[in-house]
Amino acid sequence: MTEIHVLDPETVNQIAAGEVVERPASVAKELLENAIDAGATVILLEIASDAAGITKIQVTDNGEGMTPGEAVLAFQPHATSKIRDITDLSTIRTLGFRGEALASIAAVSEVTMVTRPRGGEALSGTRLVVRGGEIVETAEVGAPEGTTVTVERLFYNTPVRRKFLKSRNTELAHVYAVVESLALAHGEIAFRVVHNGKERMATQRSAGLLATVAGLYGADLARSLLPVEGRLPFLTIRGYVSRPQENRGSPSQISLSINGRSILSRKIAAAVREGYGNLLPKDRYPVAFMDLAIDTGLVDVNVHPTKREVRLSREREILEAVTAAVRKALADHDLSRDAPGEPVQQQIVADDTPPVARETEAVYAAAHRGGPALADKRLRRTEREGEKNLLPAMEPIGQVAATYIAAEGVDGTLYLVDQHAAHERILYDQVVEQRDAESAAQELLVPVILPLSPKEAAALREAIPLLAGEGFVVEEFGRDTFAVRAVPAALGAVEDAAGTVRETIADLLSGESRAHTDRREAVTCIIACRGAIKAGTRLTPEQQRLLISQLARTKTPWTCPHGRPTVVAFDRKKLEKIFGRR
């Protein structure tokens, strides 16, 4: 048997660092959270990078600062000012508490700390240099109140881990995402991010979440959001959600925090989505910014090294309360309007239609306004000549739920065609064909201007060559703003460009494209999905025939690019069995 032995401190620190420090964004998160816990009201994050990647992360705050003894102790494993014993874990309110962050970061980098206590008698501060976990320099220096931590040469002593880092823009996008989530959870703090001397993000101190949203994502989005409120004896819910018309293809823009801690929770995100019911297609997600204040005794934050995941007691009640709060926010406003309106006033109506049903109809009509005309435009773009017909002959006889085309075959077979999946298959084949023929771009008469958040902008810079291969011509047009000058010929409509680029960015940020072995394939699927006729669009009989005809001339008409069926069939024998005729 192998002899059991105790690991040496250096190996222990490396293991701890592997749990806490995955990439530069992990360093930024830990340092920013320490600054918040220190009571800072102004935090500056400075990033330096070269072509190879991020070379320096520096966080400066005006928080409490440390004495010389505290500064040295802060780099010891399991040293913390956040808790005293195990009983404190049930009432933790700070963002960090494990006492591993600085020691773990210092174990795999070179760290310089300059700190001076706030409001103390000390006229000078302390400077420490820590390399590979060992303090190599201590000095007394002039310094303002607060703390500055500089991290350089990250993973210099663990080259294997450095190999797993992504490109500079991808790593920057992760850093920006950390700052955005913390800024949304802490509007009382002013955050500023500077990259290579250029300001990339800035928020003002504000008691209101909406002001922070406006600073990060733009005033237009902030104005369109609806306030959400909910309360239980142990829970307070506050936040904002988008109108159904403002939706995304992934839940990546559902921002959540619990007791000031930015978190990831599929269950809470699903509860937010559930509040929309049938106001959104099942594959669409809202934009949401939600903060939950929960009795600390019901929240266990000690379940993950990065503290982004939490465990909740009374989880079912919390999830139901979130869904109910979102549902009420939507019910209290006129959702058929594009701009925010006052809460819907009770009106006397002549019919007996329930108010919720009337409102749903209004939203449905607004979301699909101009449906037949837009469908006609999209079908004309995808019309091609050809003799091939891989589907059985069928004649449309109507639509079901404005989503499925019912058609009858010559032998009495009943076919149901999913109109979105069918057009998605048509578009996908044509995008691939045009891409391979290197004739994919169609120039726009008027470029689409696309303002983005810093993390979205970094992701788009990374994806521009990939998008160019699909027919998008995208150029920078100012700080975190881009001009879309051409789109894939299969789309060919200005109104699709901004949305398609946004969908692509959201997919790249959420990591869903990793399910594809080829990221280019993922982008092609997004383009096809975005440009296809949507479920819920009313089609004329002629449009139904044209869609089926185009589907029949694709290479694989029976499935969409995601593998879902486009057509299902019920032959006469199956129908007779269903109705008990045999």
N, C-alpha and C positions, 0 to 999 in steps of 0.2 A: 504493500500500500504506500501511496505517496505520503510523506510526512506532513502533518498539519503544522502550519506556522503562521505567525502574525506578519502581515504585510508591512513594509517599511513606509514611513510617512510620505515619501515622494510618490510612491505608487498609489497610495490612498488618495493623495491630492489629485493625481491624474485621473483616477476613476471618478472622483467627485466633479472634476472639471468637465468630464465627458457627459455627466448628467445635466449640468447647468449651462455649459458653454458649448453650443452647437455651431454657432456662426457669429459674425459680427453683430447681428441683430440681438443675439442673446446678451452680449456684453452691454449694448446700449440699453436694453430693457432693465438689466440689473442695476446699472448705474443711475438710470433715470428714476427707478423705483426707490433707490436709496435717497436720492435728492428729494423726492416727494415726501418720504417718511421723515426727512430731516426738517420738514416744515418750510421748504422753499416756496417762494411765490413767483420767482423768475428762474427759468432753467434754459441754458444755452447748450445745444449739442453741436459740436463741430466735427466734421468728417473730412478726412483727406484720403485721396485715392489716386492711383495711377492706372495705366492700362491693364495691369494684372489684377487689380482688386483694391479693396479698402486697406489703407496702410495705417490709419490712425483714427481713434474715436476718443473724443474729449468731452466731458460733461462738466459744466460749471454751474453752481447753484449759490443762492444766497441764504442757504439753510443754516442750521445751528452750528455747524462746524465741529471740530474735535480738538481736544488738548493733545500735546505730544504723546502722552501715555495711551490715550484712546486710539490715536492714529496707528500706533504700533500694534495694539491689541486687535484692531479691526481686521488685520490680515491673518489672524490665527484661525484655524478651522473651528467652526462651531462657536465663534465669538459673535455676540449680537447684543444690541441694546433694546430689542423688540420684545423679548419674553424673558421671564425668570425661571419658570418651571413648567411642568406639563399641564398644570391647570390653566395657564395662560392661553394654551392652544384653542380652547373652546370659546375664547372671547377676543381673538386676534382681530385687530382693526388696521394694522399696518400692511403694506404690500409685501414687504420682505420680512423674514423672521428666522430663517434657518441658519444664518450665520455662515453660509458657505460661499456666497457670491464673490467677495473680494479675494478670498483665499483661492477659490477655483480659477478666477480670471488670472490672478498673478501666477498661478502654477503653469500657465501655458502662454505667457506673454511677458512683456516688460511694462510695468505700471509705475507711473509717477503720480503721487498725491501731494497736493498743497492745500492745507486747511488751517483755519483760524476760528476759534469759538466766537459765536455771536454774543455781543453784549458783555464780554468778559473784560478783565483788566489787561490781558495780554495785548501788547502792541505789535507783536510779530506772530507769524504762523510757523507751521512745521512742514518740511518737505521730506518725503520718503520716496526712495526708488526701490522697487521690488522686481527682481528678475528671476523667473523660474521658481517662484515661491519663496525666495530668500531675500531678506532686506539687505541691500548692498550699500545704501547711503541714507543718512539721516542728517538733516541740517535745519537750522533756524533761518527763516526767510521773511521778508516783508510780504504781506498778503492781505487781501480784503477779507472781511468776514464771510464765512461760507467755505465751500470745498470745490476744488477742481481735481478731477481724476482723468489722467491721460493714459490710454492703452495703445501700445504699439507692438509691432512684431508678433501679432497674434498667431499662435500655433507654431512659433519658430522652432520649438523643441518637440513638436509632434507633427512632422511633415506628412504623415499618412492622413491625418485629419484635415490638413490644409488642402489635400488633393480633392476632398469632397466638396469644397466650396464651389459655388456657381460663378457666373460671370459678374463683373462689377455692377452692372445695372440690376441684375437679379438680387444681389446682396443689398444694394441700396434700397430697392423696393421693400425688402423685408424690414430694413431699419426704419424707413418712413412709415410702414404699417404699424410698427411698435409705437412710434411717437403719436400717430393719429389716434390709436386706441387709448393711450394714456391721456391725451389732450381731451378726448370726448368724456372720459371719466372724471377729469379734474379741470373743469372750466375755471376754477379759482386760481389757476396757475397759468402764467404766460410762458409759452414754449416758443423757442426759436431754433431753427435748424439751418446750419450753414455747411455747404459742401464745396470744398476747394475755393473758399473765399466768397461764394455766391449764396445768397439767402434762398433757401428752397421752401421754407415753411415758417409761418409765424402766426401765433394766436394771441389774442389779448385776454387779460384777466376778465372773467365774466362769470356772474352767478347763473347765467342761463345757458342751457345746453344748445339752444337754437343758434345763439351767436357763435358758438364754437363750430357748429355744423356749417354755418355760412362762411366762416373763415377757412375751413378745410375744403369744402365741396362747392362753394359758390352760393350766392344769394338766391339764385333761381330755384335751386333744390330746396333750400331752407324755407322759402316762401310757400312751396307747394306741400309741405308736410302738415300732418294733422296731430294735435296733441293727444297723448294717451295718459290716463290716470287710472289707478286702481288701488284698492286698500283692503287688507285683512288685518286682524289684530297683530299679527307678527310680520306683516309685509306691506311695503309701500312701493307702488309701481309708477314711474314717471318716464316719459319719453316722447318720441315722435315717430310716426309711420307715414309712408307714402300713400298717395291715392293709387287705386288699382292700375291706372294708366301708366304710372311710373314703376316699372318692374324690371327685374333682372333674370338672367338665365341660370343663376346659381345663388345660394344664400350668402355669398361672400360679403355683401353689403348690409348684413344684419349685424349691427354692433351692439354688444351686450356688456354690461358691467354689474357686479354685485358688490354692494358696500364700497364703491369706489375702486374695485379691482376689475380690470378688463379681463373677460373670460371667453372661453370657447365652450359652447354647449349646444349640441345638436338638438337636444330635447326642448330647450327654451326657444331656439330658433324655429323649430317645428311648431311650437305652441303659438308663436307670433304668426307664422304662415297659416295656421289653422283658423285664426281669427278672421281671415279673409273669406273662408268658405269657398263658394263657387264664383267669387268676384275675380279670381285669378285662375288661369289654366293650371293644371296640376304640375306642369313643369316650369312654372314661373314663380319668382320670389319677390317680396317687397323690399324696399329700402327701409331700414328701421334703426333707430337709435334708442335703446332702452336701458334704464338703470333701475335695478331692484335693490331696495334697502330691506334686508332680511335680518331678523333676530340672529345675532352672531352664534348663538347656541345651536342654531339649525344649519349652520354652514361649516363644512369641513374643507379647509383649503390645503390641508396637508396630505394631498393624494397624488401629487405630481411634482417632480423636481422644479419645473418652471412655473408652477402655481397658476397655470392658465385654466386648468380643469378643477372643478369643485364637486363635492358630494353634498346633496341637500336632504335634510329630513323634511317630512311632509311635502315631498316632491310633487305628488299628484295635485294637492291643493294649490301649490304655487303655479304649476303649469296651467291648470284650469283658470286661475285668476288672470294670468297673462293673456290667454285666449279671450276671456271675457272682456278684458280691458281694451284689447285691440278691436274686437267686434263692436263694442259700444262706441269707440272713437269713430269708426267708419259709419255707424248708424246715425250718429249725431250730425253728420255733415252731408251737404249736397255733392255727391261724388260724381255727378255727371258734368260738373264744371271743371275746366282745366286749371283755373286759379282757385286759391283758397276762398271759401265763402263763409258766411256766418252759419252757425248751427241751424239745421233745417227746422223751420217753425211748423207747428201742427196746422194743417189746412183741412177745410171741409171739402170732401170730394163726393162726386155723384155716384161713383161705382163702389162695389164692395171688395175691390182688390186689396189684400193686406198691404200696409205701408211698406213693409220690407220687400215684398214682391215687386211693387211699383218702382222702388229705388233700384233694385237689382236690374230691372228692365232698362232703367235710364242709364246705368253704368254700362250695361251690355251694349246698348245702342251707341253710347259715346265711344267705347273701346273699338267698335267695329263700324264706325261711321264711314260711309263711302266704300263698304266692303265689296259689292259687286264690281264697281269701277276699278278699284285697286286690284281685285282678282283678275279682271280682264287684262289689265296692264301686265301683270305678272305672267299670265298665261301666254300673252303675245310674245313676251321676251323668251319664253322657253319653247316656243313652237319650232319644230324642225321638220324637214322633209325626210321621208324614209318609208320603205316598204315593210320593214320588219314589224311583226306583231306577235309578241310572246304571251299575250293574254287571250283567253277565250273571248269570242264575240259576246258583247253584252250591251244592253240599252238602259240608260239611266231612267229610273221611275220616280226619283225624288231624293230628298235629304232627310236624315234623322239627326235632330239636335244641331242642325247647321254644321255638322262635323263629319258625318258619314254619308257617302253617296250610296243609295240603294239602287242596284241594277239587276236586270233579269237577263239570264242567258237564253240561248235559243232552245235549250233542252229543259227550261223551267228552273234552272238553278238560280238561287238568290245569292247575289254578291253584295258585300258591304265593303266599300272602299274608304279608308281613312284619308281624307283629302289633304291634310297637312303632311302625313307620312308619304303619300304618293308624290306630292309636288316636291318634297324634300329629296326623294330618290331622283326625280327628273333633274333638279338643279344640281345635285351632287355629280351626276354623270357628266353634265355639261361643264361644270367648273373644272373637273379633272381633264376633260377633253381640251378645253381652252388653255388650261395651264400647260399641258403637254405640248400644245401647238404654239406656245409662247405668244398668244394673242389675247391675254386675259384682261387687260386694262381698258376701261372706258373712261375718258376724261370727263370731268364734271364742268358744266358751264360756269358754275359758281362754287368755289371750294367750300367744304363744310369745315367750320372752325370748331375745334374740339377742346374746351378747357377741361383739364384733369386735375385730380389730386396728385400730390408728389409721388405717392407709391404707384398710382396708375401711370403717371408720366414715365417713371423709371422702367416699369414693365413694358410700356409701349416702345421706348427707345431700344430695348432689348429685342422686341418683336418686329421692328420695322423691316429688316431684311427678309424675315419669314413672310410678312404680309406682302412685301413687294413681289415675292414669288407667286402669290395668289392673285395679283392684279391691283392691289392697293398702292397708291402713291401717297405717302404720308411724310410731311415735312414739319420741322419745328417752326413755331410761329410765335415766339415769345416764351416767357417763363411758364413752363408746364402747360403750354397751349400748342396745339398742332393743327395743321391744315391738311384735310383730306382732299387731294386734287384729282384722284381717279379711284374707281372701284372696279371689282370684277365685272366683266361684261355680262355675266349671267344675272347680276343684280340690276345694274343699269339705271337705278333711280336714286336721286339725291336723298330722298327721305330715308333710305336704308343705310346710307354710309355711316353716319355717326353712331347709330345703334349697333351696326355690325362690328365696328371697331371696338365699341364699348363691351360688347358681348365677348369678343376675342380677348380683350384685356382681362375681364373678369374671370374667364376660364383659365388664363395663364396664371393669374394671381391665386386662384383657389386651388390650383394643382390638379384640377380634374383632367387636364390634358395628359397627365402622366399615365392615365389608363390606356392611352394610345402609345404604341411603340414608336410612332412617327408623329412628331408635333405638327408637321405640315398637314398630316391627315386630320388631326384634331381641328385645325383652323379651317380646312375645307368643309368639315362637317358643320362647323358653326355658321359658315357662309351659307350653306345649303339650308340650314334650319331657319336662319334669319330671313332669308329671301322668299321662303315658301309661303303659300297661302295658309292662313291660320285657321285653327279650329274655331268654330263659331261664326264663320263667314258665309253668308247666304250666296249661293251660286245659282245662276240661271241654268235651265236645261242644256243650253248650248255650251256653257262653261263646263258643266259636268261631263258632257261628251268629249270636249277637248282635253280635259284633264286625263280621262281614262285613255284616250287615244295616245297622248304623250307618254303616259306611264307604260303603255304596251310596247313602245319603241325603245325602252331602256334596256340595259344589259341584264339586270336582275330586278324585274318589276315586282316581285313578291315581298320584298323587304325594303325598309328605309336604310340609310347608311348606319343607323345604330343597331340594326338587326331586328327591329320591330316589324310585324306584318303590315303590309299596305292593303292587302285584300284577304278577306275570309269568305268562304263559300259554304252554302247550305244547299246540297242537291235535293231533288224531289223526295228521294228515299229518306233523307234525314228530316226533312220537313214533315213528311207523313208520320214518321216515328214520333216526332215532338208532339204532334196533334193526335196521336193515338189512332191513326188510320191503318196501322198494320200491327 
